[in-house]
């Protein structure tokens, strides 16, 4: 017999599964814990919301929890007093899980953006180290040809054809990146 959760919320691209136990039968708890055991391996974000309005039901739940070998947080059990509170908890858990995932995505994008900026700064330092080439020229070369390797392979004619660099600057770029005798000799300012 297949087992499925009672609810699956998709919030922020993250699926959050829930079992919602609306009636705790103190004399028949094994089916609930058997279902939990099977479903906890299928979902990474899985919660069990249990309606426990009376002290007798709370005591029964605590006893059964340890009797069936549950591990705290795997899955997370959320005891509530009534159905409304149960639904409210499910929505809040699903929303906060999705919001947390969105925050992590934003942090990753910021880190990637920072790496790109650092890479571009390094690129600018390399290309502007060519005598006579400024930031504008380096950006023009980047947009037209791409990497330093692509610029090194480009001929003077390709540089002139694809950028607004002068003939002298195109010659300098071509010679500087291709001729070791040129780029290894001492520079006098």
Beta strands, then each sheet from edge to edge (+ up, - down):
strand 1: 7-11
strand 2: 14-21
strand 3: 46-51
strand 4: 76-80
sheet 1: 1+ 2- 3- 4-
end
